Amino acid sequence: MKGLWTILLLMCSNIFMTLAWYGHLETKKLNQLTKWGLFMAIMVSWGLAFFEYIFQVPANKIGYEENGGPFSMFQLKMIQEIISLSVFTLFVLFIFKSDKLSWNYIAGFVCILLAVFFVFKKW
């Protein structure tokens, strides 16, 4: 159950992370927000990142094996990366609508999935 909570919290965290890191790039579609400038983009991103950390820190605490969770630190990081890329891809394709999923992106994801396999493989 701790593994499931970890993954759900990381998913929530990554929604805020994607908005904080990349949402300001889409402000040109919203006329009022384009007048903010860099300083306001940073302030809004920091505000969103606060919520990212509200989910990220508990996810890692709950999921870490030394706290009774099922994952090593490497495994937590690998899960984080997969979720991050998945959430980012969904945002780019369906929310931002700024790019297409081409074969080289898919090939890169396959390589990362192979990395997940090797990190979770018990040798």
PyMOL commands that set and color helices and strands:
alter all, ss='L'
color gray80, all
select helices_A, chain A and resi 2-29+31-34+37-63+65-67+73-96+103-120
alter helices_A, ss='H'
color red, helices_A
deselect
rebuild
show_as cartoon
